[in-house]
Amino acid sequence: MIELLQQGGPFVMVLAALAFVAVFLIFERIFFFQRVRINVGDLLLGLANHVRNKAYAEALHEASRAPGPVARVCHAVLMRRQVPRSDLRDIAQEAGQMEVPILERNLRPLYSIAMVAPLIGMLGTISGLTETFMLQSMDDGFASSSEMNMGIYKSLITSAIGLTIAVPAYLFYIYFYSKVKRMAHSIERGGIEMINIICDARDQTEIVSFREEADELGKKQGS
């Protein structure tokens, strides 16, 4: 490895630094998505049971305890459950929009590394080839085939390293981006379902209250 760095020159050092940053970003995103992973269906089912039983304190506790952006959106909707449906929809949308930058964190730097690494590798190759032909011209234009092959080999090292860094970085970027899209869909679903649960429970309460008032009025009229 040390010999490879010496042969590649300063461009290999730059690529090694980019590789280190890319590995750090990849592991950070892997651990992040592992922490926020949750079964949205089970979460909504548990919250729906609490809401139907009017146990809003328990619902808020469960939403705050659960990990992930879906639980935070549900918690934001539950906190303002008294407002009309249209306002609840705006609250869920705003809470979801606040979660998207958290999901997309470090994806743009990873994408930048995937794009820049091959360019740095090509720059190192061009620099190495230029140096090789300059040395050949200094020797009156004569150089053995072994010397030429060694010069070209050293020049191509940076391109190979650049592509080796870029391909995995771009593949992980696509993988993480797809996970962000799926989680954004889960956030939207969780917000809509939470609004429906709250509004349905509210309508059911109003129906029960109306029936109780009607029964009391009927009893009074009968007496």
Backbone bond lengths (Angstrom), bond angles and torsions (degrees), N, CA, C in turn:
res aa  C-N    CA-C-N  psi(-1)  N-CA   C-N-CA  omega(-1)  CA-C   N-CA-C  phi
1 M - - - 1.465 - - 1.525 110.82 -
2 I 1.331 116.73 -42.99 1.462 120.62 178.86 1.518 110.06 -64.05
3 E 1.345 116.07 -40.07 1.461 120.16 178.48 1.526 110.50 -63.31
4 L 1.312 116.77 -37.92 1.468 121.08 179.01 1.522 110.52 -64.93
5 L 1.314 116.98 -40.71 1.461 120.32 178.24 1.521 110.92 -65.81
6 Q 1.314 116.84 -38.68 1.459 119.96 179.41 1.520 111.48 -67.42
7 Q 1.336 116.94 -39.38 1.458 120.32 -179.40 1.527 111.89 -71.35
8 G 1.320 116.63 -35.76 1.458 119.33 -177.09 1.510 114.10 -78.31
9 G 1.314 117.81 -21.84 1.442 119.67 177.90 1.520 112.60 84.68
10 P 1.333 117.17 -163.52 1.472 121.43 -174.89 1.525 113.26 -65.46
11 F 1.330 116.91 -27.22 1.468 118.78 -179.74 1.527 111.64 -65.22
12 V 1.326 116.89 -32.88 1.460 120.08 177.82 1.524 110.25 -67.32
13 M 1.316 117.47 -34.57 1.459 120.01 177.08 1.530 110.80 -64.04
14 V 1.331 115.99 -40.71 1.464 120.00 177.24 1.520 110.43 -63.37
15 L 1.321 116.20 -43.73 1.469 120.29 179.32 1.525 111.38 -65.63
16 A 1.324 117.04 -35.82 1.470 119.63 177.30 1.528 110.31 -64.47
17 A 1.334 116.84 -38.94 1.463 119.64 177.29 1.527 110.37 -65.05
18 L 1.322 117.94 -41.28 1.466 121.39 177.59 1.528 110.81 -63.75
19 A 1.331 116.63 -38.69 1.465 119.90 178.82 1.519 110.69 -64.06
20 F 1.322 116.98 -41.15 1.465 120.55 178.59 1.525 110.87 -62.62
21 V 1.326 117.29 -44.70 1.462 120.89 179.04 1.529 110.60 -64.09
22 A 1.336 116.93 -41.42 1.460 120.10 179.95 1.529 111.62 -62.54
23 V 1.312 116.79 -43.18 1.469 120.32 178.46 1.524 110.42 -62.71
24 F 1.321 116.88 -41.83 1.470 120.55 178.50 1.529 110.61 -61.49
25 L 1.330 117.28 -45.63 1.465 120.98 -179.32 1.522 111.37 -64.38
26 I 1.316 116.92 -40.04 1.467 120.60 -178.97 1.524 110.70 -64.00
27 F 1.326 116.81 -47.45 1.469 119.53 -179.44 1.528 111.29 -67.16
28 E 1.320 117.11 -34.57 1.464 119.80 177.94 1.524 110.80 -62.99
29 R 1.331 116.29 -42.63 1.474 119.81 179.91 1.531 111.34 -70.51
30 I 1.323 117.06 -36.02 1.464 119.88 178.30 1.523 110.25 -62.46
31 F 1.328 116.77 -47.53 1.466 120.30 179.40 1.524 111.39 -65.76
32 F 1.335 117.09 -35.54 1.461 120.39 179.70 1.527 110.84 -64.03
33 F 1.315 117.40 -51.07 1.462 120.34 -178.70 1.530 111.30 -66.95
34 Q 1.316 116.56 -27.19 1.464 119.26 175.68 1.522 110.57 -69.17
35 R 1.330 117.15 -37.61 1.468 120.80 -178.65 1.526 112.29 -70.61
36 V 1.329 117.54 -36.84 1.466 120.25 -174.28 1.528 112.26 -91.89
37 R 1.312 117.32 4.57 1.465 119.22 -179.40 1.521 109.43 -69.30
38 I 1.332 116.43 132.74 1.458 121.73 -177.15 1.523 108.53 -156.42
39 N 1.325 115.48 151.42 1.457 121.18 175.49 1.532 108.02 -84.84
40 V 1.323 116.39 106.95 1.464 120.61 -174.61 1.526 110.80 -65.49
41 G 1.326 116.69 -37.95 1.456 119.82 -179.87 1.521 112.58 -61.23
42 D 1.329 116.39 -44.51 1.469 120.02 178.89 1.527 111.17 -65.34
43 L 1.328 116.94 -39.51 1.462 120.19 178.83 1.523 110.95 -61.97
44 L 1.325 116.88 -47.54 1.467 120.49 -178.86 1.524 111.42 -65.75
45 L 1.328 116.53 -35.75 1.466 119.66 178.61 1.527 110.75 -64.21
46 G 1.329 116.56 -44.84 1.459 119.57 178.90 1.521 112.24 -64.63
47 L 1.334 117.27 -41.61 1.457 120.38 178.60 1.525 111.33 -66.62
48 A 1.327 116.68 -37.41 1.471 120.01 179.30 1.520 111.15 -63.58
49 N 1.319 117.46 -39.70 1.472 120.14 178.43 1.523 111.03 -63.09
50 H 1.327 117.13 -41.51 1.461 120.08 178.73 1.530 111.44 -65.97
51 V 1.337 115.81 -42.22 1.464 119.23 -177.86 1.522 110.73 -66.51
52 R 1.330 117.22 -41.42 1.478 119.62 179.10 1.528 111.14 -63.24
53 N 1.317 116.46 -31.54 1.471 120.69 177.97 1.520 112.54 -88.37
54 K 1.338 116.46 6.02 1.464 122.80 -178.92 1.523 112.38 60.50
55 A 1.306 116.42 25.21 1.471 121.32 177.41 1.532 108.10 -93.35
56 Y 1.314 115.87 70.29 1.464 120.33 -174.90 1.530 111.80 -70.62
57 A 1.313 117.25 -31.26 1.469 118.94 177.61 1.529 110.76 -63.47
58 E 1.335 116.17 -42.35 1.462 119.96 177.52 1.528 110.97 -66.00
59 A 1.331 116.87 -38.42 1.463 120.37 178.88 1.529 110.69 -64.08
60 L 1.325 116.78 -43.20 1.466 120.15 177.92 1.521 111.35 -64.10
61 H 1.321 116.40 -39.30 1.469 119.67 179.27 1.525 110.89 -65.09
62 E 1.314 116.61 -43.05 1.463 119.36 -179.94 1.521 111.55 -66.49
63 A 1.334 117.04 -39.64 1.465 120.26 179.26 1.524 111.57 -67.19
64 S 1.338 117.10 -37.89 1.466 119.97 179.05 1.523 112.12 -73.01
65 R 1.317 116.97 -27.97 1.468 120.86 -178.45 1.525 112.19 -81.29
66 A 1.325 116.61 -28.73 1.468 120.23 -177.80 1.531 110.18 -72.98
67 P 1.336 117.61 143.53 1.463 119.81 -179.89 1.527 111.01 -83.56
68 G 1.317 115.20 162.19 1.443 119.59 170.76 1.516 114.78 100.79
69 P 1.331 116.65 161.94 1.462 121.33 -177.32 1.520 113.44 -70.40
70 V 1.337 118.71 -30.41 1.463 120.70 179.82 1.521 110.45 -61.90
71 A 1.326 116.52 -43.60 1.462 120.48 179.34 1.520 110.96 -64.23
72 R 1.333 117.67 -37.09 1.465 119.78 179.79 1.529 111.16 -68.47
73 V 1.326 117.23 -36.94 1.466 119.75 176.50 1.525 110.35 -65.94
74 C 1.321 116.80 -43.70 1.468 120.29 177.05 1.521 111.07 -60.80
75 H 1.316 117.15 -38.97 1.460 121.12 178.84 1.525 110.42 -64.57
76 A 1.337 117.03 -41.16 1.463 120.26 179.48 1.528 111.01 -63.81
77 V 1.329 116.81 -38.68 1.470 120.24 178.65 1.524 110.29 -68.78
78 L 1.324 116.77 -41.87 1.465 119.94 179.86 1.527 112.15 -64.09
79 M 1.315 116.83 -34.77 1.455 120.15 -179.60 1.529 111.84 -62.72
80 R 1.338 117.46 -27.44 1.467 121.32 -177.77 1.531 110.10 -121.02
81 R 1.307 115.72 43.35 1.457 121.72 -174.39 1.523 113.17 -68.66
82 Q 1.341 119.02 -16.20 1.461 120.49 -176.13 1.529 112.53 -80.65
83 V 1.336 118.29 -16.68 1.462 120.52 -174.65 1.518 110.16 -77.29
84 P 1.347 118.59 163.43 1.470 120.83 -179.89 1.523 112.91 -64.02
85 R 1.343 114.92 167.13 1.464 120.69 -176.51 1.525 111.75 -59.90
86 S 1.322 117.69 -42.32 1.467 120.46 -178.81 1.528 111.13 -60.86
87 D 1.343 116.28 -40.09 1.460 119.43 177.80 1.533 111.49 -69.94
88 L 1.323 116.35 -36.96 1.466 119.05 175.82 1.523 111.00 -61.80
89 R 1.334 116.18 -37.89 1.462 119.54 178.40 1.522 111.20 -63.09
90 D 1.318 116.83 -41.55 1.468 120.38 177.76 1.527 111.17 -65.66
91 I 1.328 116.46 -39.08 1.468 120.29 179.06 1.525 110.73 -63.21
92 A 1.343 116.74 -44.53 1.465 120.45 179.31 1.528 110.89 -64.21
93 Q 1.331 116.66 -39.16 1.461 119.90 179.95 1.529 111.32 -66.76
94 E 1.316 116.65 -43.75 1.464 119.61 178.87 1.529 111.74 -65.31
95 A 1.335 116.51 -41.40 1.465 119.11 178.20 1.522 111.26 -64.13
96 G 1.326 116.91 -38.73 1.460 120.23 177.70 1.514 112.55 -66.11
97 Q 1.339 116.77 -39.39 1.462 119.97 178.70 1.524 111.62 -64.82
98 M 1.303 117.21 -31.42 1.466 120.09 177.81 1.527 111.86 -71.09
99 E 1.327 117.44 -23.23 1.462 120.73 -179.09 1.528 112.39 -83.30
100 V 1.326 117.97 -24.02 1.468 120.77 -175.35 1.529 112.42 -61.64
101 P 1.342 120.14 -46.48 1.478 118.37 177.92 1.521 113.64 -59.49
102 I 1.330 117.02 -31.37 1.467 119.44 177.54 1.523 110.19 -67.50
103 L 1.325 116.50 -39.65 1.460 120.11 178.92 1.525 111.81 -67.93
104 E 1.340 116.93 -34.65 1.463 121.13 -175.75 1.527 113.10 -89.84
105 R 1.331 116.89 4.13 1.461 119.98 -178.30 1.528 110.81 -60.50
106 N 1.325 115.92 136.04 1.474 124.94 176.99 1.527 113.62 71.36
107 L 1.324 118.48 0.69 1.464 118.88 176.85 1.534 111.46 -75.16
108 R 1.310 116.66 -40.35 1.466 119.18 179.60 1.531 111.91 -64.93
109 P 1.348 120.24 -43.88 1.476 117.80 174.79 1.524 113.18 -60.39
110 L 1.328 117.31 -37.07 1.458 119.95 178.14 1.525 110.83 -64.87
111 Y 1.329 116.20 -41.00 1.464 120.44 177.22 1.531 110.26 -64.52
112 S 1.324 116.88 -39.45 1.468 120.30 179.82 1.529 111.12 -63.54
113 I 1.336 116.48 -40.69 1.466 119.74 178.04 1.524 110.49 -63.17
114 A 1.332 116.45 -40.80 1.464 119.98 179.25 1.524 111.82 -63.20
115 M 1.335 117.42 -31.88 1.459 120.85 179.54 1.525 112.54 -83.60
116 V 1.333 116.71 -35.08 1.467 120.01 -172.67 1.524 112.07 -84.52
117 A 1.325 118.21 -32.99 1.471 121.06 -175.35 1.534 112.88 -56.72
118 P 1.352 120.31 -46.16 1.476 118.25 178.10 1.524 112.75 -64.32
119 L 1.336 116.94 -33.15 1.460 119.24 179.54 1.523 111.09 -67.49
120 I 1.330 116.80 -40.82 1.464 119.64 176.36 1.520 110.25 -64.82
121 G 1.348 116.15 -39.46 1.457 119.42 177.03 1.521 112.30 -61.47
122 M 1.343 117.04 -42.56 1.464 120.32 177.69 1.517 111.40 -65.94
123 L 1.336 116.22 -37.63 1.463 119.15 177.53 1.523 110.74 -63.48
124 G 1.335 116.43 -40.60 1.455 119.28 176.56 1.522 112.20 -64.53
125 T 1.326 117.26 -38.26 1.466 120.88 178.32 1.520 111.37 -64.99
126 I 1.326 116.26 -45.61 1.467 119.61 179.58 1.517 110.65 -63.47
127 S 1.332 115.91 -40.49 1.465 119.18 178.22 1.525 110.95 -63.73
128 G 1.330 116.70 -41.90 1.465 119.76 179.21 1.511 113.04 -66.17
129 L 1.340 116.68 -40.79 1.466 119.78 178.10 1.521 111.03 -65.77
130 T 1.325 115.94 -39.73 1.465 119.19 178.38 1.524 110.75 -61.85
131 E 1.323 115.91 -43.21 1.466 119.75 178.67 1.527 111.21 -64.39
132 T 1.332 116.85 -38.46 1.471 120.11 -179.93 1.521 111.53 -63.18
133 F 1.330 116.76 -45.46 1.469 119.64 -178.50 1.520 111.55 -73.06
134 M 1.328 117.28 -28.44 1.464 119.28 174.81 1.522 110.77 -66.44
135 L 1.345 116.34 -41.45 1.464 119.46 177.08 1.521 111.07 -63.98
136 Q 1.349 115.65 -35.75 1.464 118.99 178.13 1.529 110.96 -65.86
137 S 1.308 117.06 -40.03 1.465 119.91 -179.90 1.525 111.34 -69.10
138 M 1.320 117.42 -29.71 1.459 119.85 177.81 1.525 111.65 -70.14
139 D 1.338 116.52 -23.75 1.467 120.74 177.97 1.514 111.24 -94.31
140 D 1.348 116.79 34.85 1.467 123.09 179.46 1.519 111.92 61.80
141 G 1.312 116.43 27.53 1.461 119.69 174.65 1.505 114.22 81.30
142 F 1.308 117.92 7.55 1.457 120.88 -179.94 1.531 110.41 -112.61
143 A 1.335 115.32 135.89 1.470 121.11 176.63 1.519 107.71 -156.46
144 S 1.307 115.24 142.65 1.466 119.16 179.58 1.511 110.20 -71.19
145 S 1.337 115.50 160.83 1.468 120.01 -179.69 1.522 111.14 -64.90
146 S 1.332 117.17 -34.12 1.463 119.68 179.28 1.523 110.84 -66.23
147 E 1.322 117.23 -39.70 1.456 120.08 177.88 1.529 111.18 -65.19
148 M 1.349 116.05 -41.08 1.463 119.58 178.37 1.525 110.94 -64.72
149 N 1.317 115.98 -43.61 1.464 119.16 -179.78 1.529 111.57 -63.50
150 M 1.329 116.50 -40.40 1.455 119.72 178.96 1.521 111.01 -64.58
151 G 1.337 116.92 -40.89 1.460 120.27 178.84 1.518 112.31 -64.47
152 I 1.335 116.24 -42.51 1.469 119.82 179.14 1.525 110.37 -67.69
153 Y 1.328 116.23 -38.56 1.467 120.45 178.81 1.525 110.87 -60.62
154 K 1.323 116.49 -46.86 1.461 119.87 178.83 1.529 110.81 -62.37
155 S 1.323 116.37 -34.25 1.461 119.76 -178.44 1.515 111.85 -70.25
156 L 1.313 116.77 -35.90 1.455 120.41 -176.78 1.519 113.35 -79.01
157 I 1.323 117.11 -12.15 1.466 120.11 -179.32 1.524 110.81 -58.46
158 T 1.327 116.91 -45.23 1.460 119.90 -176.00 1.529 111.57 -65.11
159 S 1.326 117.42 -38.49 1.470 119.39 177.75 1.518 111.13 -64.39
160 A 1.323 116.51 -41.48 1.461 120.00 179.57 1.527 110.91 -63.98
161 I 1.331 116.52 -43.30 1.463 119.88 179.75 1.529 110.70 -66.39
162 G 1.335 116.06 -40.80 1.460 119.50 178.89 1.517 112.76 -59.93
163 L 1.332 116.46 -44.24 1.467 119.77 178.09 1.522 111.63 -68.80
164 T 1.332 116.58 -35.46 1.465 120.14 177.86 1.527 111.67 -62.35
165 I 1.325 116.11 -33.76 1.463 120.06 177.02 1.527 110.90 -78.40
166 A 1.327 116.80 -41.96 1.463 121.10 -171.66 1.523 112.79 -68.19
167 V 1.326 117.62 -42.27 1.467 120.37 -174.88 1.532 111.87 -62.40
168 P 1.341 119.97 -53.81 1.477 118.63 177.40 1.527 112.96 -61.99
169 A 1.342 117.19 -38.69 1.465 119.44 -179.55 1.523 110.77 -61.86
170 Y 1.319 117.18 -42.07 1.462 119.67 -179.53 1.524 111.40 -70.35
171 L 1.324 117.42 -38.05 1.464 120.28 178.01 1.528 110.93 -64.03
172 F 1.330 117.43 -42.08 1.470 119.87 177.01 1.529 110.66 -66.69
173 Y 1.326 116.49 -35.23 1.467 118.84 177.40 1.524 110.71 -61.50
174 I 1.323 116.94 -45.08 1.472 120.24 178.46 1.521 110.44 -62.74
175 Y 1.318 117.57 -41.18 1.461 121.40 179.47 1.525 111.33 -62.93
176 F 1.328 116.83 -47.19 1.465 120.25 -179.87 1.526 111.14 -66.98
177 Y 1.324 116.40 -37.39 1.468 119.65 179.78 1.523 110.83 -63.81
178 S 1.331 116.51 -39.56 1.466 119.50 176.99 1.526 111.24 -65.27
179 K 1.332 117.36 -36.52 1.467 120.13 177.16 1.529 110.56 -66.41
180 V 1.318 117.22 -38.32 1.464 120.30 177.08 1.525 110.24 -61.75
181 K 1.320 117.20 -42.72 1.462 120.74 178.97 1.521 110.75 -62.40
182 R 1.325 117.13 -43.57 1.462 119.66 179.50 1.532 111.35 -65.79
183 M 1.323 116.89 -39.46 1.455 119.45 179.66 1.529 111.15 -70.33
184 A 1.327 117.29 -33.77 1.464 119.51 175.61 1.528 110.62 -63.73
185 H 1.323 115.73 -38.58 1.466 119.20 175.67 1.527 110.82 -65.21
186 S 1.325 117.59 -39.44 1.466 120.84 177.76 1.522 111.25 -65.09
187 I 1.348 116.72 -37.34 1.462 120.25 177.43 1.520 110.28 -62.87
188 E 1.316 116.05 -45.54 1.466 120.07 179.51 1.524 110.96 -63.05
189 R 1.326 115.93 -43.17 1.455 119.29 178.56 1.524 111.36 -63.36
190 G 1.349 116.66 -44.62 1.452 120.00 -179.44 1.520 112.45 -61.74
191 G 1.352 117.04 -40.96 1.451 119.91 178.41 1.520 112.68 -64.22
192 I 1.346 116.58 -43.99 1.467 120.41 179.71 1.523 110.89 -64.97
193 E 1.323 116.20 -44.56 1.469 119.42 -179.25 1.533 110.81 -64.62
194 M 1.332 117.04 -39.15 1.458 119.82 -179.87 1.519 110.82 -65.45
195 I 1.326 117.32 -39.54 1.467 120.93 176.74 1.523 110.60 -62.80
196 N 1.326 116.72 -44.52 1.465 120.01 179.23 1.525 111.61 -62.94
197 I 1.327 116.42 -40.14 1.474 120.10 179.72 1.528 110.60 -62.66
198 I 1.328 116.38 -46.49 1.464 119.88 -178.58 1.526 111.27 -66.06
199 C 1.324 116.43 -44.96 1.465 119.44 -178.08 1.516 111.42 -68.18
200 D 1.321 117.71 -38.52 1.468 119.93 177.10 1.523 110.90 -63.61
201 A 1.339 117.51 -43.38 1.469 120.36 177.87 1.522 110.92 -64.22
202 R 1.333 116.51 -37.53 1.460 120.34 178.80 1.535 110.43 -66.07
203 D 1.331 117.00 -44.10 1.469 120.25 179.20 1.523 110.86 -63.91
204 Q 1.332 115.96 -39.91 1.455 119.63 179.12 1.531 111.27 -63.25
205 T 1.325 116.07 -39.17 1.465 120.22 177.79 1.524 111.07 -64.54
206 E 1.322 115.96 -41.06 1.462 119.43 179.09 1.528 111.43 -65.57
207 I 1.335 116.53 -37.83 1.465 119.79 178.70 1.526 110.58 -65.15
208 V 1.339 115.71 -43.57 1.461 119.46 179.13 1.517 110.74 -63.03
209 S 1.328 117.07 -42.48 1.464 120.37 179.20 1.520 111.34 -63.86
210 F 1.328 116.36 -39.08 1.464 120.06 178.92 1.525 110.75 -65.09
211 R 1.325 116.75 -40.62 1.466 119.75 179.03 1.529 110.84 -66.02
212 E 1.340 116.69 -40.57 1.459 119.21 179.19 1.522 110.96 -64.02
213 E 1.338 116.17 -40.31 1.465 118.58 178.03 1.519 111.15 -66.26
214 A 1.333 115.54 -38.01 1.458 118.35 179.36 1.530 111.02 -67.12
215 D 1.338 116.85 -38.81 1.475 119.42 178.20 1.521 110.89 -65.02
216 E 1.334 116.21 -42.41 1.466 119.11 178.96 1.521 111.30 -63.96
217 L 1.329 116.14 -41.06 1.464 119.11 178.07 1.523 111.06 -64.38
218 G 1.335 117.00 -37.95 1.452 120.22 178.72 1.516 111.95 -66.00
219 K 1.329 116.08 -39.33 1.459 119.67 178.47 1.533 111.21 -64.27
220 K 1.347 115.55 -40.89 1.461 120.00 -179.92 1.533 111.06 -64.91
221 Q 1.342 116.21 -42.13 1.443 119.77 179.17 1.538 111.80 -67.80
222 G 1.334 115.94 -33.51 1.470 120.02 179.15 1.517 112.57 -70.40
223 S 1.331 115.51 -32.44 1.450 119.35 -179.96 1.532 110.84 -81.35
